[in-house]
Amino acid sequence: MIALKRLDSRANGFDAALDALLAFEGAADETIETTVAEILAAVKTRGDAAVLEFTNRFDRLAAPSVAALELPQATLRAALEGLPREARAALDVAAARVTAFHERQRQESWHYTEADGTLLGQRVTPLDRVGLYVPGGKAAYPSSVLMNALPAKVAGVGELIMTVPTPGGEKNPLVLAAAALTGVDRVFAIGGAQAVGALAYGTATIPRVDKIVGPGNAYVACAKRRVFGLVGIDMVAGPSEILILGDGSTDPDWVAMDLFSQAEHDELAQSLLISPDGVWLEQVAASVEKLLPQQPRVKTIRAALENRGALIRARDREEAIALANRVAPEHLELSVAEPEIWAEGIRHAGAIFMGAYTSEALGDYCAGPNHVLPTSGSARFSSPLGVYDFQKRSSLIRASRSSAQTLGQVAATLADGEGLFAHAQSARFRLQ
């Protein structure tokens, strides 16, 4: 039997129990913090030498130089051309859909001119260079390449530098193929905090970037947090999570498998199911018991479900929706007969999957929207990764001789009030 928690919103202590279930401390522990700080300091001061030292040590390599860790474009193209037909077709379809969706997000520059000749506007420009971190070794995520590289390319980023660790020299052909397909400019077989440091500080071989995106382990997340400010980052993501709202109309086996789809990521992943239908919740629980032994990652799924999973009974649809907004999940499935009605009340979610046929897995790989989503409740104030994360905005202001008279007087008066004499004089010099 799996010890899957049951919560009921009508029970005493429900709020405290839910808060405890949702609690997750995302900060790295002291050992990780210390290790990452030392690695970053070494990369900052010793550059390539430190990157090479840590890469050879942690990934069990014997590379003679950082330059030798760069994968030639010919290697990437060979990986793409060597894919089995079905894998290549799937990669092509996913890339086309992701590109088509993100092309709609591209922002354009704009301006307008007021009656007195004042020009105001906004200039939108892409970032010059972006670093993409991709996990490697046992964890191979070509989908992460698509979801990070394609929005950057749509935005017009000048150069995309990818790092991917290759423990023991193991290179995943799908990851390399995805890099070729998406037009990644340079790929280095390095990972960990040393890769983040190299991208943030720059070395003799690896160019400094303006922003670092992409998932990684606790060391990578800690390193990204530490270099933020020197460079931009996408986010510091927590464990994967899914919340399913159900009305009892979906096959319980489907729902159980959707819960598994996030639980199989790692033991800290969170899978929650909320429904007003208590009988159906128990049917889903029975499906969990039936299907779990068949899963290749049964130990990971069991640990995740027992650690942070739950079946939650709500009073009604309105309360179920309110609880979803309280959770603000990364992935929200509306596994209901009328998802549009339920969706009207949703304010906080990274991505909303509407209807029983819309499994979260479609969003992970090929639906089109980005799968890099806010976690740990940050959907209350954050958005999915998109083209806008690879563009920046500059304000445009041009005063005419006429508008300098009126705006200048306003600026001078306010500057006087702040005690900033030079500001006031700068504006007054242009007054006739």
C-alpha positions in Angstrom: 0.0 0.0 0.0 1.2 3.5 -0.8 0.9 6.0 2.0 -0.8 8.8 -0.1 -2.1 11.6 2.1 -5.8 12.5 2.2 -6.9 16.0 3.1 -10.4 17.3 3.5 -11.2 21.1 3.4 -13.9 20.5 6.0 -11.6 19.0 8.6 -10.2 20.9 11.5 -6.5 21.8 10.9 -6.9 21.6 7.1 -5.2 25.0 6.4 -2.2 24.1 8.5 -1.9 20.6 6.9 -2.0 22.1 3.4 0.6 24.8 4.3 2.9 22.0 5.6 2.3 20.0 2.4 3.2 23.0 0.2 6.2 24.1 2.2 9.5 23.8 0.4 12.8 25.4 1.3 14.4 26.2 -2.0 17.7 27.6 -0.6 20.7 25.4 -1.0 22.2 23.8 2.2 25.4 25.2 3.7 27.6 22.5 2.1 26.4 23.3 -1.3 26.7 27.0 -0.8 30.3 26.7 0.4 31.3 24.4 -2.5 29.6 26.6 -5.1 31.2 29.8 -3.7 34.6 28.2 -3.9 34.1 27.0 -7.5 32.8 30.3 -8.7 35.7 32.2 -7.0 38.2 29.8 -8.7 36.6 30.3 -12.1 36.5 34.0 -11.7 40.3 34.2 -10.8 41.8 31.3 -12.8 39.4 31.1 -15.8 40.0 28.2 -18.1 42.4 26.4 -15.7 39.7 26.2 -13.0 37.0 25.1 -15.5 39.2 22.4 -16.8 40.2 21.2 -13.4 36.7 20.9 -12.1 35.3 19.4 -15.3 38.0 16.7 -15.4 37.5 15.9 -11.7 33.7 15.9 -11.5 33.0 14.4 -15.0 35.8 11.8 -14.9 37.5 13.2 -18.0 41.0 13.8 -19.1 40.6 16.8 -21.5 43.8 18.6 -22.3 42.1 22.0 -22.5 38.8 23.8 -22.4 39.1 24.3 -26.1 39.1 20.5 -26.5 35.7 20.4 -24.7 34.0 22.4 -27.4 31.9 20.2 -29.6 32.3 21.1 -33.3 29.3 22.0 -35.4 30.1 18.9 -37.5 29.5 16.7 -34.5 26.1 18.3 -33.8 25.1 18.0 -37.4 26.1 14.3 -37.5 24.0 13.7 -34.4 21.0 15.2 -36.1 21.5 13.4 -39.4 22.1 10.1 -37.5 18.8 10.1 -35.6 16.3 7.3 -36.3 13.6 8.5 -38.6 10.9 8.5 -35.9 13.0 10.5 -33.5 14.0 13.0 -36.1 10.4 13.5 -37.1 9.3 14.0 -33.5 12.0 16.6 -33.0 11.1 18.4 -36.1 7.4 18.6 -35.2 8.1 19.8 -31.7 10.6 22.4 -32.9 8.1 23.7 -35.5 5.3 24.0 -33.0 7.4 25.7 -30.3 8.7 28.1 -32.9 5.3 29.0 -34.2 3.9 29.6 -30.7 6.9 31.8 -29.7 6.8 33.9 -32.9 3.5 35.3 -31.6 5.3 36.6 -28.5 7.9 38.8 -30.3 7.6 42.4 -29.1 8.2 45.3 -31.5 9.5 48.8 -31.0 7.0 51.7 -30.9 6.8 55.4 -30.5 4.4 58.3 -30.8 4.8 62.1 -31.2 2.7 64.5 -29.1 1.3 67.8 -30.4 4.2 69.9 -29.1 6.7 67.7 -30.9 7.7 65.5 -27.9 8.6 62.0 -29.1 8.1 59.1 -26.7 8.5 55.4 -27.2 10.1 52.1 -26.6 12.9 50.4 -28.5 12.9 46.6 -28.2 16.3 44.9 -28.8 17.5 41.3 -28.4 20.2 40.3 -25.9 23.6 40.0 -27.5 24.7 36.6 -26.1 22.8 34.0 -23.9 24.1 30.9 -22.1 22.0 27.8 -22.1 22.6 25.2 -19.4 21.4 21.7 -20.3 21.7 18.7 -17.9 23.7 15.8 -19.2 24.8 12.3 -18.3 22.0 10.1 -17.1 19.6 13.0 -17.4 19.2 14.0 -21.0 16.7 16.7 -22.0 16.5 17.6 -25.7 13.2 19.2 -24.9 15.1 21.7 -22.7 17.2 22.7 -25.7 14.1 23.4 -27.7 12.3 25.3 -25.0 15.3 27.6 -24.2 17.0 27.9 -27.6 14.1 28.5 -29.8 12.6 31.5 -28.0 16.1 33.0 -27.9 16.4 32.6 -31.6 13.0 34.0 -32.3 13.9 37.0 -30.2 17.0 37.5 -32.3 19.7 36.8 -29.8 23.1 37.3 -31.5 24.9 34.2 -30.1 23.7 31.2 -28.1 26.4 29.3 -26.0 25.3 25.9 -24.7 27.0 24.0 -21.9 26.1 20.3 -21.3 28.1 18.0 -18.9 29.2 14.7 -20.3 30.1 12.5 -17.3 32.5 9.8 -18.4 32.4 11.2 -21.9 28.8 10.1 -22.4 27.1 12.4 -25.0 23.4 12.2 -25.7 22.8 12.3 -29.4 19.3 13.7 -29.0 20.6 16.7 -27.1 23.3 17.3 -29.6 20.8 16.9 -32.5 18.5 19.4 -30.8 21.4 21.9 -30.6 22.0 21.5 -34.3 18.3 21.8 -35.2 17.8 25.0 -33.1 20.9 26.7 -34.4 22.9 26.9 -31.1 26.2 28.6 -32.0 28.7 26.9 -29.7 28.5 23.9 -27.4 30.9 23.1 -24.6 30.9 19.7 -22.7 31.1 21.2 -19.3 28.5 21.4 -16.5 28.0 22.2 -12.8 28.8 25.4 -11.1 31.9 25.8 -13.2 29.8 26.1 -16.3 27.7 28.8 -14.7 30.8 30.6 -13.6 32.4 30.4 -17.0 29.3 31.8 -18.7 28.9 34.6 -16.1 32.5 35.7 -15.9 33.9 34.6 -19.2 37.2 32.9 -19.7 39.8 32.9 -22.5 37.8 30.2 -24.3 34.2 30.7 -23.2 32.7 34.1 -23.9 30.8 35.9 -21.1 27.0 36.0 -21.7 24.3 38.4 -20.7 21.8 35.9 -19.4 21.9 32.2 -18.3 18.9 30.0 -18.8 18.1 26.4 -18.4 17.6 23.8 -15.6 20.2 22.1 -13.4 20.8 20.4 -10.1 21.1 22.0 -6.7 24.7 23.2 -7.5 23.7 24.8 -10.7 20.7 26.5 -9.1 22.9 27.8 -6.3 25.5 29.1 -8.8 22.8 30.9 -10.9 21.5 32.5 -7.7 25.0 33.7 -6.8 25.8 35.2 -10.2 22.4 37.0 -10.7 23.0 40.7 -11.0 26.3 40.2 -12.9 24.2 38.4 -15.5 20.5 37.8 -15.8 19.0 34.4 -15.1 15.6 32.9 -16.1 14.6 31.7 -12.6 15.8 29.5 -9.7 13.3 26.6 -10.1 12.2 24.2 -7.4 11.1 20.6 -7.9 8.5 19.9 -10.6 4.9 20.0 -9.5 1.4 19.2 -10.9 -2.0 20.0 -9.5 -5.1 18.3 -11.0 -8.6 19.7 -10.5 -11.1 16.9 -11.3 -14.9 16.7 -11.4 -15.1 12.9 -11.4 -15.6 12.7 -15.2 -12.1 11.5 -16.2 -10.9 7.9 -16.2 -9.1 7.4 -12.9 -6.2 5.6 -14.6 -5.5 8.7 -16.7 -5.4 10.8 -13.7 -3.1 8.4 -11.8 -0.7 8.4 -14.7 -0.7 12.2 -14.8 0.2 12.3 -11.1 3.0 9.9 -11.9 4.3 12.1 -14.8 5.6 14.6 -12.3 6.4 12.3 -9.4 8.9 10.4 -11.6 11.1 13.5 -11.9 12.5 13.2 -8.4 11.6 12.4 -4.8 10.8 16.1 -4.0 8.4 16.5 -6.9 4.8 17.3 -5.9 1.6 15.7 -7.3 -1.8 16.9 -5.9 -5.3 16.1 -6.9 -8.3 18.2 -5.8 -11.9 17.3 -6.3 -15.4 17.7 -4.7 -16.1 14.1 -5.6 -14.8 11.9 -2.7 -15.8 8.6 -4.3 -13.8 9.5 -7.5 -10.8 10.4 -5.4 -10.7 6.9 -3.9 -11.1 5.5 -7.4 -8.0 7.4 -8.4 -6.2 6.1 -5.3 -7.1 2.6 -6.4 -5.6 3.3 -9.9 -2.5 4.6 -8.2 -2.1 1.3 -6.3 -2.8 -0.7 -9.5 -0.5 1.1 -11.9 2.4 2.1 -9.7 4.1 -1.4 -9.7 4.3 -1.2 -13.5 6.3 2.0 -13.6 10.1 1.7 -14.3 10.7 4.6 -11.8 8.5 3.1 -9.2 10.8 4.0 -6.3 11.0 7.6 -7.2 7.3 7.9 -7.8 6.4 6.3 -4.6 8.8 8.5 -2.6 7.4 11.7 -4.2 3.8 10.7 -3.7 4.4 9.7 -0.1 6.6 12.8 0.7 4.6 15.6 -1.0 1.6 14.1 -2.8 -2.0 14.2 -1.6 -5.7 13.7 -2.6 -7.7 16.7 -1.4 -11.4 16.8 -1.1 -13.0 20.3 -1.6 -16.5 21.3 -0.8 -17.4 22.4 -4.3 -16.0 23.7 -7.6 -15.6 27.2 -6.2 -13.5 26.0 -3.3 -11.4 23.7 -5.6 -10.6 26.7 -7.8 -9.7 28.9 -4.7 -7.4 26.1 -3.5 -5.7 26.0 -6.9 -5.1 29.7 -6.8 -3.6 29.3 -3.3 -1.3 26.6 -4.5 -0.3 28.6 -7.7 1.1 25.4 -9.3 3.6 25.0 -12.1 1.3 22.7 -14.0 -2.5 22.9 -13.6 -4.7 20.2 -15.2 -8.4 21.0 -15.4 -9.5 17.4 -15.9 -13.2 18.3 -16.0 -16.1 18.2 -18.5 -16.3 22.0 -18.9 -12.7 23.3 -18.5 -13.5 26.8 -19.9 -15.8 27.5 -17.0 -13.3 26.3 -14.4 -10.5 28.3 -16.1 -12.3 31.5 -15.7 -11.5 31.5 -12.0 -7.9 30.6 -12.3 -5.5 33.5 -11.6 -2.3 31.7 -10.6 -0.7 28.9 -12.6 2.4 28.4 -14.8 0.4 26.6 -17.5 -3.2 25.5 -17.6 -4.0 22.2 -19.4 -7.7 22.2 -20.3 -9.8 19.1 -20.5 -9.3 15.3 -20.0 -7.4 14.8 -23.2 -4.8 17.4 -22.5 -2.1 15.6 -20.6 0.7 17.7 -19.1 3.2 15.7 -21.1 2.0 17.4 -24.3 3.1 20.7 -22.8 6.5 19.3 -21.8 7.4 18.3 -25.4 5.4 19.5 -28.3 2.2 21.5 -27.7 4.0 24.8 -28.3 4.0 26.9 -25.1 7.2 26.9 -23.1 7.7 24.2 -20.5 10.0 26.4 -18.3 7.5 27.5 -15.7 7.4 29.1 -12.3 7.5 26.7 -9.3 6.9 26.7 -5.6 4.0 29.2 -5.7 5.9 31.7 -7.8 3.2 31.6 -10.4 1.6 34.3 -8.2 4.1 36.8 -9.7 6.1 35.0 -12.4 5.4 33.8 -16.0 6.7 31.1 -18.3 9.9 31.6 -20.1 9.3 33.3 -23.4 10.6 35.5 -26.2 10.3 38.5 -23.9 12.9 37.0 -21.6 15.4 37.4 -24.4 14.5 40.9 -25.4 15.1 44.2 -23.5 13.4 47.5 -23.7 14.9 51.0 -23.9 12.8 54.1 -23.4 12.9 56.7 -26.2 12.5 60.4 -25.2 13.0 63.4 -27.6 12.0 66.9 -26.5 11.3 69.6 -29.0 12.3 73.2 -28.5 8.6 73.8 -27.6 8.1 70.9 -25.1 11.4 71.7 -23.4 9.8 74.9 -22.1 6.8 73.2 -20.4 8.5 69.9 -19.4 11.7 71.8 -18.3 9.7 74.0 -15.9 8.0 71.0 -14.4 11.3 69.1 -14.0 13.0 72.1 -12.5 10.3 72.6 -9.9 10.3 69.0 -8.8 14.2 69.0 -8.7 14.1 72.0 -6.5 11.8 70.2 -4.2 14.3 67.3 -4.0 17.2 69.7 -3.4 19.0 68.6 -6.6 20.3 72.0 -7.9 22.1 70.6 -10.9 19.0 68.8 -12.1 17.0 71.9 -11.9 19.6 74.0 -13.7 20.1 71.5 -16.4 16.4 71.8 -17.3 16.3 75.7 -16.8 19.3 76.2 -19.2 17.0 75.1 -22.0 14.2 77.5 -21.0 13.8 80.6 -23.3 
